[in-house]
């Protein structure tokens, strides 16, 4: 018998996997369960992590637009759910095609009661993209 927390935990793990594999990996923005009012903080978004992008369509136009031509393969590693059952992190590797590198990523998602991502923050070292060959 499943408890409500177990099914919520399963939903959060599924959301993380869906983002990495069906969204980013398949280059399919519509497969990502974003809420219409989602907020994204990412080092490589316009304005960086300190100036979040807001709204699903804004993400589609400003952050996602170059992704299909930049992202190669993704490798989902694991996901972790917080104790409150409100957020999940996804650990994965993301191949960037130009400049050629592998980003080691942890993304954190806050997910509402409908299973939609309302907040996302990306954590990775952007130097392989912004200054290729400088990281020791």
N, C-alpha and C positions, 0 to 999 in steps of 0.2 A: 504494500500500500504506500502510495506517495503522499508526502506531506506538501502543503502549499509551498514551503521554502524549497523543497527538493525540486518541484516543477519550476519554480522561479529560477533556481540555480541552473537547471538544465536550459531554460530559455536564455539566460545570460551567456552561458557557454556557446549555445547555438548562434547567438547574435555575433559573438566575437569571431567564430569560425566563418559565418556567412559573410562578414565584412571582408576578411582576408581572402578567402577562397573564391566566393561567388561574386564579390564586388571588385576588390583590387586585382586579384589574380585573373579573373575572367574579363576584366576591364569593362565592368557593367555597373555603372553608377546606380541604376534603378534597382539593382539587387541589394543595395545597402539600405537597411531599414531606418532611414533618417526621418526624424520628426520635421515638419515644415519649418519649425523655429529653432533648429539645431544650431549650436555654437561650436565652432572649431578653433582650436589653438594648435598651430603647427609651425615648426621652425622655417619651413620653406614656403609658407603661404604669404601672400602680399601683406606686409606689415609685421611678419613674424609671429611668434607665440604671444607677444605682449599685446597685439591688436587682433583679437579674434574676429573671424568671419562669422556672420550671423545669417541664418536662413538657408534652407535647402537649395533654392535656386541660385543664391549667391555662391554657395559652395560649388555647385555644378559649373557655373560660369568662370569663377576665379581660381579655384583650387583644383578642380577635377579636370578641366579642359586639357591641360598638357599631359595628364597621367597616362592615357592609353598609349601614347607614343614614347613615354619614358620608362614605363614599368615592363619588366620581363616576367620571369617566373617568381612566384612567391612560395615560401615554405612555412606553413603553419606549424608552430612548435607546441604551444600550450596556451591555456587560458586560465585565469584566476579570478574568482568572484570574491568581492568584499563581504565582510561579516553581515552587514545590513541587507545584503541582497539587492543593492541599488546600482552597483557598478561592476564592470568586468574589464580586465586587461587582456590583451592578446599579445603574445610574444611570437614574432615571426621574422623571417628573413625576406627581404625584398630586393630583387635584382633590378638595378637601374641600368638602362641600356646606354645612355650617354650623359655624363661620362660613365664608363663601365665600372660598376662597383656593386657590392652587396651591402645594403643597410640592415643593421641589426636593430629591430624596432620593438618597442613596447608602446602600444596604444591603449589609452584608458577611455572607456565609454560609460557614461551615465545613461541608464535606460529607464524609460517611464513604464507605467503600468500596462500600456498597450504593446510593449516590446519595441518601442521606437527609440533610437539614439537621440538624446536631447543635448548631450555634451560629448565632445571628443577632444582629447589632447594627445598629440603625437610626441613620443620621446625617442630620439635617436641622435647620433653624432652626425651633423650635416657636412662635415669637412670633406668627405669623399666626393660630395656633389659640388660644393661651393669652391673648393680648392684642391682638386685632384692631385694626388702624389705628395701632399705636404704632411700627411699624418704619418708618424713613425710608429 
